[in-house]
Amino acid sequence: MEIDVYNPDNYSAGIPHEQFAWLRANAPVYWQQHPAGHGYWVLSKHADVLAVSRDSKTFSAEKGFVMVDDLPPDILEMARNQLLGMDPPKHGPLRRAVITRFTSRMLAELEPQVRRITREVMAQISSPQEVNFVESLAGDLPTAVICSMLEIPRDMWAQIRRWSDLQTSGSDPDLGGTPEEINQASIEMGTYGFQLATERKNQGGDDLISLLINQEVEGHQLSEMEFASLFIQLTVAGNETTRGLISSGMFELLKRPELYERLKGNPEQLPLAVEEMLRWTCPLHYFRRTATCDAEVRGQKIREGDRVVLLYSSANFDEEVFADPMNFDITRSPNPHMAFGHGIHLCLGANLARMEARVFFEEFFARFKGIEPCADPVFIRSNSIHGFKDMPVLLSPA
């Protein structure tokens, strides 16, 4: 079998399950050549992805950041100030500063606002019409939620989303731009975050930006520059992956009308269903680590400086962990999927994304009496982001 984990074209029909199953069975630590001349190790088994995720001392996120493509030096320096591109000891205090704002209590307090935003998004569709579900519904909600939490002015929301799309979907000709435009988007977004932090420093506000920029944890207070990088991570992560979860999750239900009707009639079953949507859709294919010293994975020698890729969208279908992994089972429990990563870099907004998806489906079932696919959805051309860019549906409000 021809294996090419890098080529974005191989993801144009979704997760290449056949290739990944072959890797798990025959080459769980696989050397993938990169078009730039170097290469990287691909880990496709759940146990190996888990082990490397837990060993940040040996496998660094900071050394080369988390993407297999090398970043320009100025962008790399900025990326290293994002939590997902930080190693201990720098990582700990900053993550604790942020995580205090994503507590269960905060999310419970936030839920009515998420529900109000969800209803506003859905209220835009007042009569039967065909829409791109990704743009009109699934994408509007996470953008509105994260921008509301950060108190970003309404007239900037579309720009935030455009900056985010450029950085995550740049390999898709319909969504991306030139490498220069993509780098410029990162710089402009960081600059905007820096401006917001500067404006709100010592102003006593209670929005997420003010709470982060003005608090001290273990003697460390965020600088405006650190916040600029964190701002990129919060807004990009708050947009792309939740959009993919909601749209791909809905698509799986539409393929199985009996599951759609079951959840509509029993919304209390949504939390488990959302976990299976996360496992199945896995909004992010991979993150990279860089070996800080010579190491070994499953008998394969990894040399210092080697790139190592954690293939989440393969680990989520590992036959040794998930019974009948190709069955979309909304009652699956336990469900140790890796859609949010693992270890010290477990996604900060994991529970926020879960809550947004649950609220979305609760409100959707109440608001619409019907949804029908109009054409096959179209995937983003990306070896990193797993999601649709186009999902035409006919919506009929109740």
N, C-alpha and C positions, 0 to 999 in steps of 0.2 A: 504494500500500500504506500502511496506517495503521501508523505507527511510534511506539512508546512504550517506551523503554528503562527508564523509571522504574517503572512500575506493577508491583508484585510479583505481581499476578494473571497477568501475561504469562509468568511463569516456573513456573507451576503444572504444566506438562507438560514441564519441563526447559528446556534452552537453546532460545530461540526462533530456531532456525537460519534460518528463512526471512527474518525481519526483519533478522538480522545480515548475511546474504548480500546483501540489498538495500542495506544501508548500505555494505558494502565496495565494491559495484559503483557505487553512485550518490551516496552522501554520506559518504565516509570520515571527514570532520570534520563532525559533525552537531550542531545545536543542539537540546537537549532541554529543554523547559520543566519546571520543578519545581513541585509543588503549592503550595509556600510562596511562589511568586511569582517567584523568581529562575530561573536556568537554568544549564546547563552544556554544555560541548563534549564530545562522545563520539567517541573515537578507536577505530575498529574494525579498522584494518589493522595487521598484525604489525610492519611497518617503523616506523610512527608510534608505536606503543606502546613499541617498543624504544628509539627515539630520545628520547622524553620520559623514559623510565625512566633513561636515562643522563645526563640534564641536570638534576640536582637544584638547580643554581644558578638556572635559569630557572623550573623547575616544582617548587614546594616541597611537601613532605609536612607540614611543621611549621605552616605558616601557617593552614591550616584543617582539619588532620588528613586522614584518608584516606577518609572517608565523605561522600556527597553531602548527607546530612541534617546540618544544623548541630547541634553539640553544645551543651548548656548550658555556660556559662562555666567552672564549677567542674570539670565532667567534661573539657572541652577542655584545661584546664590540666594535668590529670592525664594525659590522653592524650598530650600533647606530651612526656612523659617516657618514653613507649614508644619503642623503637627505630624502629618502622615509622612513627612520627610525628615523627621528628627529622631535621634537616638538618645537614650539616657546618657548623662544625667539631665541634659537640657530638657528632655521631653516631659519628665514627670511633673514638675511644678506647673508648667503651662497647661498640660492636660487636666490637672486637678482644678486649675482655675476655670477652665471651660466646662468641665463635667459638673461642677456645682450648679451650672445653669441648665442642665439637662436632667434634673432629678425627676423622680416619679411625681412628686408634689407639683413641680413646675409644669410638667406635662399635663397633669390633671387640671391645673389652672388655665393652661393654654387651650385645652380641648374645645371649650365653647367658642373661642375665637377661630379655631380651625374649622369648626362646624359652620360658623357664620360665613367665613370666606368660601367654603365649599358650596354653600347655598347660593351665594352671590355669583360664583362661577357658573353654576348650573342654571341659574335664573336667566342667563343670557340666551338660553334656548327655550323659547316660549311656544313654539309651534313645530310640527314635524319637519325635520330638515336633515340633509346630509352634511356631515362635518368630518374633519380629520380629528379623530378622537385624541390623538397625541397632542396636537396643538391647542384645540379648543377646550379640552377638559383636563386630561392628565397632566399637561404641562403648566396650565395656568395655576393650579392649586399650589404645588410646591414653591413656585416662584413667589406667589402672593404671601405664603406663610413665612418663608425665610426673610423676605423683604419687610414684612410687617414686624417680625421679631427684631429686626435691625433698625426699624423705623426709617427705611429708605424711602424718599419721596416717590409718590406714585408715578410721576412722569419719568422715573429712572428704571422702572421695572423691566421694560422691554430691552433697554440697553444692558442691564445685568444679565438677562437671559441670552442676549446675543454674545456678550463676552464669554459667558459660560459655554455656549454651544461651540464657539470657535476653538476653545481650549480642549474640549472633550471629543469633538466630532470632526476635527480638522482633516481627517483622512477621507471624509466623504465629500465628493465634489459638490453635492447639493447644499451642504451645511457649512463646509469649511472655507478656508481662504488660502492664500500663499503662506509659506512658513513665516515670512515677515509680518503678515497680518495677524497670524496666530500669536507670535511673540509680542506684537504690539498690543493685542487684546489683553494679554497677561499684565503688561506694564501699565496699561490704562486702568485696568481693574484694581491693581495694587495701589496705584496713585489715588484712585477714588477712595479706597479703604483708608489710606493714610490721611486724606482730607477729612473724612468722617471722624476718625480717631482724634485728630487735632482739634476739631470743632467741639467734641464732646468731653475732652479731658477736663476733669475737675468741674464739670457743669452740673453734677448731681442728678442726671437723668436715670430712669430705670429701664430703658431699652437695653437690649443685649449688648450693643456696642459700648454703652456707658458702663454697664456692669463689668464688662471684661477689661476695658481700658483703665478703669479706676480702682480695681481691687488688687490687693497684694497677697500673694501666696508664698509662704516660706521665704519671705524677704525679697521676692521677685515681683516687680510690677511690669506689666507689658509695656514695651516701648511702642511708639506709633509705627515704627518700621516692622516690628514683629506682628503687630495687629494687621498691617497691610497684607502680609502673607497669610495670616490666619483668616482674614476676610475673604480672600480668594477661595480657600478651602471650604469655608462655611457656605458660601453662596453657590459655588460650583456643585459641591456634594448635595446641597439642599435642593438643587434643581434636577440634575440629570438622572440620578439613580432612582429617585422617587417617581419621576415621570415614567421611567422604564418599568418599574414595579407595577404601577397602576394600569398602564396600557397593556403590558404583556399579560398581567393577571386577568384583566377583563377578556382578552383574546382567548385565553385558555378556557375560561368559563363559557364563552360563546361557542367554542368548539364542542362543548359538553353541556347542552341546554339543561340536562337534568341536574347538574351541579349548580348552574345559575339559579334555577328555580328553588333548589334546596337551600341555598344561602339566602335568597330573597325571603323565603319563609322562615328561616332560622338564623337571623343575623348574629345570634350569640355564638355561632360556629365560625364566625369570621376570623378571630385571632389565629386558630390553627390553620385555616385556609390561607391566610396571609403568609404564614411561615412556609407553606408549600409553594406559594407563588414566588417567594424569595428564592427558595431552593431551585425551582424550575427555571425561572427567568434569569436569575443571577445577573443583576444589572451591570456588574463589572467582571470582565473575563479574568483579569490578572492584576497583580502588582509585582514589582521587581525588588529584589534585595541584592546586595553586593557582599561577597565573602570578605571578611576582614583578616582572615588567616586561612591556611590550608585546612580543609575539613573533608568530611565524607558523608554522603547521603546514600543509603541503601547499597553500600559497597562501592559506589562511584566516587572517585577522588575529585574534590572541588578545590581548585587552587585559589590562593589569595588574589582578590581582584576580579574573580569570575562573577559574571552576572547570573543570578538565579531567579527564575520566574515561578511564582506561585499561581498555578492555574486553577482558580476557584471554580470556573464553570466545568471543569473535569472532576474536581474533588466532590462536587455536589451530586455527582452521579456514580460515585464509587460503589461498585457492587458489594464490597466488603463492609460497607457502612450502611447503605440504604437498601432495604429489601425491595426488589422489583423497582429499581430506580427510574425506569422509563414510564412508570405509571404515575399519573398526576393524581395524588391521593390527598384530598383536603382534610383527612382525619389523621394524617401521618404523625405519629408521636412515639418516641422522641424524634426530633428532626434537627440533628446537629449540622445544619448547612453552614456554608462559609460565605454567604452572600455579603456579610458585613466584615469579612476578614476575621482575624483572631489575634489574641495577645494584646500587647500594649497599643497596637494600632487598630483595635476593634473600632468600627465606625462610631464616632461621637453621637451622631444623630440617629442611631439605629432605632431607638424606641420612638423617636419623633416620626420617623418614616413609617414604622408599624402603625402608629396612631393615625397618621394622615391617610394611609391606605384603608384602615378599618372605617374611619369616618367617611371617607369618599364612597365606599361601597354601601354603607348604611344609608347615606343621603341619596345616592344614585338609585337604589332600589325604591326609595320612597318617592322620588321625584319623577322617574320615567317609567312608563308602562311598557315600553318596548325599545329594543336596540337590535339592529340587524346589520351584519357585515355587508358592505357594498362591493368590496373587492379584496383581494389578498393584501395583507399589510406588507410594507416594505421596510427591511431592516436598515439601520445605519451601517454604512461600510466602515467597519472599525474592528481592529483586533483587541481593542480595549473596552469600549462601551458596548453593551448588549442591549439593544432596544429598537423600537420602531421609530422611523421618521414620518411614516404615513400609515394611517389605519382608518380608512374611510368607513363610516357607519351611518346608518339612518337612525336618528333618535326621535322617539315619540314621547313628549311629556305627558304625564298623567292628567 
